[in-house]
Amino acid sequence: MQLFTSKLQAILPELRSKRTSLLKEHGDTKIASVAVEQTLGGMRAVPALLCETSSVSPDEGLRIRNIPILELTKYLPEDIFFLLCTGSLPNSAEREELRAAFAAHANVPSYVWDVLSAMPKDSHPMVMLGVGIMALERESAFRHAYDQGAPKDKLWEYALKDSVALLGSITSVAAGIYRMRFGKGERIAPDASLDWGANFAKMLGVSDAAEFTELIRLYLVLHSDHEGGNVSAMTAHTVSSALSDSYYSVCAGLNGLAGPLHGLANQECLRFIIDVRNHFGGVPADEQLREFAWNRLNNGQVIPGYGHAVLRVTDPRFTAFYRFAEEHNIQDENVQIVKKIFNIVPDVLREQGKAKNPWPNVDAASGSLLYAYGLTEFEFYTVMFGVSRAMGISSQILFHRMVGSPIVRPKSMTFAELESAAKA
């Protein structure tokens, strides 16, 4: 990891200088006020976190290191992780070094499989993923270095080692869980000659089609990061700020991702698509789908996958999946329904007038594409999300260790204190 480490060492002085100067020159400058509804509403839109890896704007969507996500869809996941960490895309030598580093950690210790094999056979795959990551925690270079008295300004180097080791292992753990949990046969050994995404696709054993490997790479890129305020990223940052190592922190973040309001949304979207298909015995006509959508809305139900907490435009990640389906001429009925919904539902939602954002988010398409290629086990979809999001979480952990961010400790308030402050 000499090239990767050298790149980070080159940018480190500027990062630390920027943080120091901001604190010195503007430390007491007020950047926002907080309304009662924000305190009671999950701190929505309170600007209280530092995140350099990515940003999300309502009118554009995700940018990774200020590059629109649609400009990054042809890159490998390794490239995206390097970009998240350093702010620049790797050259061929840097890419190969990172690919080899991931591959060096793809053979998971046998004790991890022993732990996972001892779990109940109907354990949720996300629980198994968390247990697998926590079993690997004994390998943490960060914890060992801290226990040996490593200076705090050097801890980032061990956070980098942990991040690469964890990411190199997580695809093997996830693929092994898939095959174990859903009775797919023996685990498939990693191939050190393959890139990270291709190796994951191979170990899953779902499809030998080149398009499936391409889809897995795209999936890993699109779900890699989404600012610092989402549940998984914020949870991981909070845990990491206590100087817990990456295994503890990533696992904590993925536990948040497992929630129905976060990472489980893609399952709900696919269930809706399948319900539509079953209701009509196939792909419905335009008017049938329009009536179906209105009936749901009139019954107080939502259209899964439409609307977003931040975005007010079509999620560019949905656009990337839509383009993938078009480029590969996917005729699967679920995917055709996804396209038809996109052509009809936004107009219905605008006509109804209640939705702040009538456009689709990434979850509206991701599950249907996985399903089309044979990965039909809904419970595993959030594991797929987690493997990808581990890249963003790990890069954010690394950044905060590089700049020496302190422990997270916001002020909480009682109802009485909040009422008093509001009246004052």
C-alpha positions as CSV (number, residue, x, y, z in Angstrom):
1,M,0.0,0.0,0.0
2,Q,3.0,2.3,-0.5
3,L,1.4,4.3,-3.3
4,F,-1.9,4.8,-1.5
5,T,-0.2,5.8,1.7
6,S,2.1,8.2,-0.1
7,K,-0.9,9.9,-1.8
8,L,-2.6,10.4,1.6
9,Q,0.6,11.6,3.2
10,A,0.9,14.2,0.4
11,I,-2.6,15.7,1.2
12,L,-2.4,15.3,4.9
13,P,-0.7,18.7,5.8
14,E,-3.3,20.7,3.8
15,L,-6.2,18.8,5.5
16,R,-4.9,19.5,9.0
17,S,-4.0,23.1,8.1
18,K,-7.5,23.7,6.8
19,R,-9.1,22.4,9.9
20,T,-6.8,24.3,12.2
21,S,-7.3,27.6,10.3
22,L,-11.0,27.2,10.2
23,L,-11.1,26.7,14.0
24,K,-8.7,29.6,14.6
25,E,-10.3,32.1,12.3
26,H,-13.9,31.2,12.3
27,G,-14.5,29.0,15.3
28,D,-17.1,31.2,16.8
29,T,-18.9,32.0,13.6
30,K,-22.6,30.9,13.6
31,I,-23.5,29.0,10.4
32,A,-27.1,28.1,11.3
33,S,-29.9,28.3,13.8
34,V,-31.9,25.3,14.9
35,A,-35.6,25.2,14.9
36,V,-37.7,23.3,17.4
37,E,-39.1,21.1,14.6
38,Q,-35.5,20.1,13.7
39,T,-34.7,19.0,17.2
40,L,-38.0,17.1,17.3
41,G,-37.6,15.9,13.7
42,G,-34.4,13.9,13.8
43,M,-32.0,16.9,13.3
44,R,-33.2,17.1,9.7
45,A,-31.0,19.6,7.7
46,V,-29.0,20.7,10.7
47,P,-25.5,21.4,9.3
48,A,-23.5,19.8,12.1
49,L,-21.2,17.2,10.4
50,L,-18.0,17.5,8.4
51,C,-17.9,15.2,5.3
52,E,-15.4,15.6,2.5
53,T,-16.1,12.4,0.7
54,S,-19.4,13.2,-1.0
55,S,-22.2,15.7,-1.1
56,V,-25.9,15.6,-2.1
57,S,-27.8,18.6,-3.4
58,P,-31.6,18.6,-3.9
59,D,-31.3,19.7,-7.6
60,E,-28.5,17.5,-8.7
61,G,-28.0,14.5,-6.4
62,L,-24.8,12.7,-5.4
63,R,-21.3,14.0,-6.1
64,I,-18.3,12.0,-5.0
65,R,-15.4,14.4,-4.3
66,N,-17.4,17.0,-6.4
67,I,-17.7,14.7,-9.4
68,P,-21.3,13.9,-10.4
69,I,-22.0,10.2,-9.9
70,L,-23.1,9.7,-13.5
71,E,-19.6,10.6,-14.6
72,L,-18.2,7.7,-12.5
73,T,-20.4,4.8,-13.5
74,K,-17.7,3.3,-15.8
75,Y,-15.1,3.2,-13.1
76,L,-14.2,0.2,-10.9
77,P,-15.2,0.2,-7.2
78,E,-11.5,0.3,-6.4
79,D,-11.2,3.6,-8.3
80,I,-14.2,5.0,-6.3
81,F,-12.6,4.0,-2.9
82,F,-9.4,5.6,-3.9
83,L,-11.3,8.7,-5.0
84,L,-13.2,8.8,-1.8
85,C,-10.1,8.7,0.3
86,T,-7.7,10.9,-1.7
87,G,-9.8,13.2,-3.7
88,S,-8.4,11.9,-7.0
89,L,-8.8,8.9,-9.2
90,P,-6.0,6.4,-9.3
91,N,-3.5,5.8,-12.1
92,S,-3.0,2.3,-13.3
93,A,-0.3,1.5,-10.8
94,E,-2.3,2.8,-7.9
95,R,-5.4,0.9,-9.0
96,E,-3.4,-2.3,-9.3
97,E,-1.9,-1.9,-5.9
98,L,-5.3,-1.4,-4.3
99,R,-6.8,-4.3,-6.2
100,A,-3.9,-6.6,-5.0
101,A,-4.3,-5.3,-1.4
102,F,-8.0,-6.2,-1.4
103,A,-7.2,-9.6,-2.9
104,A,-4.6,-10.2,-0.2
105,H,-7.4,-10.1,2.4
106,A,-10.0,-12.1,0.5
107,N,-9.2,-15.4,2.2
108,V,-11.2,-15.1,5.4
109,P,-9.9,-16.9,8.5
110,S,-11.6,-20.2,9.3
111,Y,-12.7,-19.0,12.7
112,V,-15.1,-16.6,11.0
113,W,-16.8,-19.4,9.2
114,D,-17.0,-21.4,12.4
115,V,-18.8,-18.6,14.1
116,L,-21.2,-18.1,11.2
117,S,-21.9,-21.8,10.8
118,A,-22.9,-22.0,14.5
119,M,-25.6,-19.4,14.0
120,P,-29.3,-20.5,13.6
121,K,-30.0,-21.4,10.0
122,D,-32.7,-18.8,9.7
123,S,-30.6,-15.9,10.9
124,H,-31.0,-12.7,8.9
125,P,-28.2,-12.2,6.5
126,M,-27.5,-8.7,7.8
127,V,-27.1,-10.1,11.3
128,M,-24.7,-12.7,9.9
129,L,-22.7,-9.9,8.1
130,G,-22.4,-8.0,11.4
131,V,-21.3,-11.1,13.3
132,G,-18.8,-11.9,10.6
133,I,-17.3,-8.4,10.7
134,M,-17.1,-8.4,14.5
135,A,-15.4,-11.8,14.4
136,L,-12.8,-10.3,12.2
137,E,-12.2,-7.5,14.7
138,R,-9.3,-9.5,16.3
139,E,-7.3,-8.6,13.1
140,S,-7.6,-4.9,13.7
141,A,-4.2,-3.1,13.2
142,F,-5.8,0.1,14.6
143,R,-6.7,-1.5,18.0
144,H,-3.3,-3.2,18.3
145,A,-1.5,0.1,17.5
146,Y,-3.6,2.1,20.0
147,D,-3.0,-0.5,22.7
148,Q,0.7,-0.2,22.0
149,G,0.6,3.5,22.5
150,A,0.8,4.8,18.9
151,P,0.5,8.6,18.8
152,K,-2.9,9.9,17.7
153,D,-1.6,11.8,14.7
154,K,-0.3,8.4,13.3
155,L,-3.5,6.5,13.9
156,W,-4.8,7.2,10.5
157,E,-2.2,4.9,9.0
158,Y,-3.7,2.0,11.0
159,A,-7.2,3.1,10.1
160,L,-6.1,2.8,6.4
161,K,-4.8,-0.7,7.1
162,D,-8.1,-1.7,8.8
163,S,-10.2,-0.2,6.0
164,V,-8.3,-2.1,3.2
165,A,-8.4,-5.4,5.2
166,L,-12.1,-5.0,6.0
167,L,-13.1,-4.2,2.5
168,G,-10.9,-7.1,1.1
169,S,-12.7,-9.5,3.5
170,I,-16.3,-8.2,3.4
171,T,-17.0,-9.4,-0.1
172,S,-15.9,-12.9,0.8
173,V,-17.9,-12.9,4.0
174,A,-21.0,-11.6,2.2
175,A,-20.7,-14.1,-0.6
176,G,-20.2,-16.9,1.8
177,I,-23.2,-15.8,3.8
178,Y,-25.3,-15.8,0.6
179,R,-24.3,-19.4,-0.3
180,M,-24.6,-20.6,3.3
181,R,-27.9,-18.9,4.2
182,F,-29.8,-19.7,1.0
183,G,-28.5,-23.3,0.4
184,K,-26.4,-22.5,-2.7
185,G,-23.7,-25.1,-2.0
186,E,-20.1,-24.7,-1.0
187,R,-18.4,-21.4,-0.8
188,I,-16.6,-20.3,-4.0
189,A,-12.9,-19.4,-3.4
190,P,-11.8,-15.9,-4.3
191,D,-9.7,-15.3,-7.4
192,A,-6.7,-13.1,-6.8
193,S,-6.5,-12.1,-10.5
194,L,-9.9,-10.4,-10.5
195,D,-10.9,-6.9,-9.6
196,W,-12.9,-6.4,-6.4
197,G,-16.3,-6.3,-8.0
198,A,-15.7,-9.1,-10.4
199,N,-14.5,-11.3,-7.6
200,F,-17.6,-10.6,-5.5
201,A,-19.8,-11.5,-8.5
202,K,-17.9,-14.7,-9.0
203,M,-18.0,-15.7,-5.3
204,L,-21.8,-15.2,-5.2
205,G,-22.2,-17.8,-7.9
206,V,-25.4,-16.3,-9.2
207,S,-24.6,-15.9,-12.9
208,D,-21.6,-16.3,-15.2
209,A,-22.9,-13.5,-17.5
210,A,-20.5,-10.7,-18.1
211,E,-23.5,-8.3,-17.7
212,F,-24.0,-9.6,-14.1
213,T,-20.4,-8.7,-13.2
214,E,-20.9,-5.3,-14.8
215,L,-24.1,-4.8,-12.7
216,I,-22.3,-5.8,-9.5
217,R,-19.5,-3.3,-10.2
218,L,-22.1,-0.6,-11.0
219,Y,-24.1,-1.4,-7.8
220,L,-21.0,-1.1,-5.7
221,V,-20.2,2.3,-7.2
222,L,-23.6,3.8,-6.9
223,H,-24.2,2.8,-3.3
224,S,-20.7,3.6,-2.0
225,D,-21.4,6.9,-0.2
226,H,-24.1,9.5,0.4
227,E,-22.8,12.3,2.6
228,G,-22.2,11.9,6.3
229,G,-25.7,12.5,7.7
230,N,-27.4,9.3,6.7
231,V,-28.0,6.8,9.5
232,S,-25.3,4.3,8.6
233,A,-22.5,6.9,8.0
234,M,-23.4,9.0,11.0
235,T,-23.6,6.0,13.3
236,A,-20.3,4.7,12.1
237,H,-18.7,8.2,12.5
238,T,-20.1,8.5,16.1
239,V,-18.7,5.1,17.1
240,S,-15.4,5.8,15.3
241,S,-15.0,9.2,17.1
242,A,-14.6,7.3,20.3
243,L,-11.5,5.7,18.6
244,S,-13.3,2.4,18.2
245,D,-11.6,0.6,15.2
246,S,-13.1,0.2,11.8
247,Y,-14.6,-3.2,12.5
248,Y,-16.6,-1.9,15.4
249,S,-17.6,1.3,13.5
250,V,-18.6,-0.3,10.2
251,C,-20.6,-2.9,12.0
252,A,-22.4,-0.2,13.9
253,G,-23.2,1.6,10.7
254,L,-24.4,-1.5,9.0
255,N,-26.8,-2.2,11.9
256,G,-28.3,1.2,11.1
257,L,-28.5,0.3,7.4
258,A,-30.5,-2.8,8.3
259,G,-33.4,-0.5,9.4
260,P,-36.6,-0.4,7.2
261,L,-36.3,3.3,6.8
262,H,-32.7,3.1,5.4
263,G,-31.2,0.1,3.6
264,L,-34.3,-2.1,3.5
265,A,-36.1,0.2,1.1
266,N,-34.9,-1.7,-2.0
267,Q,-36.7,-4.8,-0.8
268,E,-40.0,-2.9,-0.4
269,C,-39.7,-1.4,-3.9
270,L,-39.2,-4.8,-5.4
271,R,-42.1,-6.3,-3.5
272,F,-44.3,-3.5,-4.9
273,I,-43.1,-4.3,-8.5
274,I,-43.9,-7.9,-8.0
275,D,-47.3,-7.1,-6.6
276,V,-48.0,-5.0,-9.7
277,R,-46.9,-7.9,-11.9
278,N,-49.0,-10.5,-10.0
279,H,-52.0,-8.2,-9.9
280,F,-52.1,-7.8,-13.7
281,G,-50.6,-11.2,-14.6
282,G,-47.7,-9.4,-16.3
283,V,-46.8,-5.9,-17.4
284,P,-50.0,-3.7,-17.2
285,A,-51.2,-1.2,-19.8
286,D,-50.5,2.4,-19.1
287,E,-54.1,3.2,-18.0
288,Q,-54.2,0.1,-15.8
289,L,-51.0,1.2,-14.0
290,R,-52.3,4.8,-13.7
291,E,-55.5,3.6,-12.0
292,F,-53.6,1.2,-9.8
293,A,-51.3,4.1,-8.6
294,W,-54.3,6.4,-7.9
295,N,-56.0,3.6,-5.9
296,R,-52.9,3.2,-3.7
297,L,-52.7,7.0,-3.1
298,N,-56.4,7.3,-2.4
299,N,-56.1,4.5,0.2
300,G,-53.3,6.4,2.0
301,Q,-50.5,4.3,0.6
302,V,-47.3,5.5,-1.0
303,I,-45.5,4.5,-4.2
304,P,-42.4,2.8,-3.0
305,G,-39.2,4.2,-4.5
306,Y,-40.7,7.6,-5.2
307,G,-39.6,10.6,-3.2
308,H,-36.4,11.3,-1.3
309,A,-35.6,13.1,2.0
310,V,-33.1,15.4,0.2
311,L,-33.5,15.1,-3.6
312,R,-36.1,17.1,-5.7
313,V,-35.1,15.6,-9.0
314,T,-34.7,12.0,-10.4
315,D,-32.0,10.3,-8.4
316,P,-29.0,10.1,-10.8
317,R,-28.3,6.6,-9.4
318,F,-31.7,5.5,-10.7
319,T,-30.8,7.0,-14.0
320,A,-27.6,4.9,-14.1
321,F,-29.6,1.7,-13.4
322,Y,-32.2,2.7,-16.0
323,R,-29.5,3.3,-18.6
324,F,-28.0,-0.1,-17.7
325,A,-31.3,-1.8,-18.4
326,E,-31.6,0.1,-21.7
327,E,-28.1,-0.7,-22.9
328,H,-28.5,-4.4,-22.2
329,N,-32.0,-4.6,-23.5
330,I,-33.3,-6.3,-20.4
331,Q,-36.8,-7.8,-21.1
332,D,-37.5,-9.1,-17.6
333,E,-41.1,-8.1,-16.7
334,N,-40.1,-6.5,-13.4
335,V,-37.7,-4.3,-15.1
336,Q,-40.3,-3.4,-17.8
337,I,-42.7,-2.4,-15.0
338,V,-40.0,-0.2,-13.4
339,K,-39.7,1.6,-16.7
340,K,-43.4,2.0,-17.1
341,I,-43.8,3.3,-13.5
342,F,-41.2,5.9,-14.2
343,N,-43.1,7.1,-17.3
344,I,-46.5,7.3,-15.4
345,V,-46.2,7.7,-11.7
346,P,-44.4,11.1,-11.5
347,D,-47.3,12.7,-13.4
348,V,-49.8,11.0,-11.0
349,L,-47.9,12.3,-8.0
350,R,-47.7,15.8,-9.4
351,E,-51.5,15.7,-10.1
352,Q,-52.2,14.6,-6.6
353,G,-50.0,17.4,-5.3
354,K,-48.9,16.0,-2.0
355,A,-45.4,14.7,-2.8
356,K,-42.5,17.1,-2.4
357,N,-40.6,15.0,-4.9
358,P,-42.5,12.9,-7.4
359,W,-39.3,11.4,-8.9
360,P,-37.7,8.0,-8.3
361,N,-34.8,7.3,-6.0
362,V,-32.2,4.6,-6.5
363,D,-34.3,1.9,-4.7
364,A,-36.9,2.0,-7.4
365,A,-34.6,0.1,-9.8
366,S,-31.8,-1.7,-7.9
367,G,-33.7,-4.7,-6.6
368,S,-35.4,-5.4,-9.9
369,L,-32.1,-5.6,-11.8
370,L,-30.6,-8.0,-9.2
371,Y,-33.7,-10.1,-9.4
372,A,-33.5,-10.2,-13.2
373,Y,-30.1,-11.8,-13.1
374,G,-31.1,-14.5,-10.6
375,L,-30.3,-12.9,-7.3
376,T,-33.9,-13.3,-6.0
377,E,-33.4,-13.6,-2.3
378,F,-34.8,-10.3,-0.9
379,E,-33.2,-10.5,2.5
380,F,-29.8,-10.4,0.9
381,Y,-30.3,-7.1,-0.9
382,T,-29.3,-5.0,2.2
383,V,-26.1,-7.1,2.5
384,M,-25.3,-6.0,-1.1
385,F,-26.0,-2.4,0.0
386,G,-23.8,-2.9,3.0
387,V,-20.8,-4.2,1.1
388,S,-20.9,-1.1,-1.1
389,R,-21.6,1.4,1.7
390,A,-18.6,0.0,3.7
391,M,-16.4,1.9,1.2
392,G,-17.9,5.3,2.0
393,I,-18.0,4.6,5.8
394,S,-14.4,3.4,5.7
395,S,-13.2,6.5,3.8
396,Q,-15.1,8.8,6.2
397,I,-13.5,7.1,9.2
398,L,-10.0,7.5,7.5
399,F,-10.6,11.2,6.8
400,H,-11.6,11.9,10.4
401,R,-8.6,10.1,11.8
402,M,-6.4,12.1,9.4
403,V,-7.6,15.5,10.5
404,G,-8.0,14.4,14.2
405,S,-11.7,15.0,14.6
406,P,-12.8,14.8,18.3
407,I,-15.4,12.6,19.8
408,V,-19.0,13.4,18.8
409,R,-21.0,14.9,21.7
410,P,-24.1,17.0,20.7
411,K,-26.2,18.6,23.4
412,S,-29.5,16.9,24.2
413,M,-32.5,18.7,25.6
414,T,-35.6,17.6,27.7
415,F,-39.1,18.7,26.7
416,A,-39.0,21.3,29.4
417,E,-35.7,22.7,28.3
418,L,-36.9,22.9,24.7
419,E,-40.2,24.6,25.7
420,S,-38.2,27.1,27.8
421,A,-35.8,27.8,24.9
422,A,-38.7,28.2,22.5
423,K,-40.5,30.7,24.7
424,A,-37.4,32.7,25.4
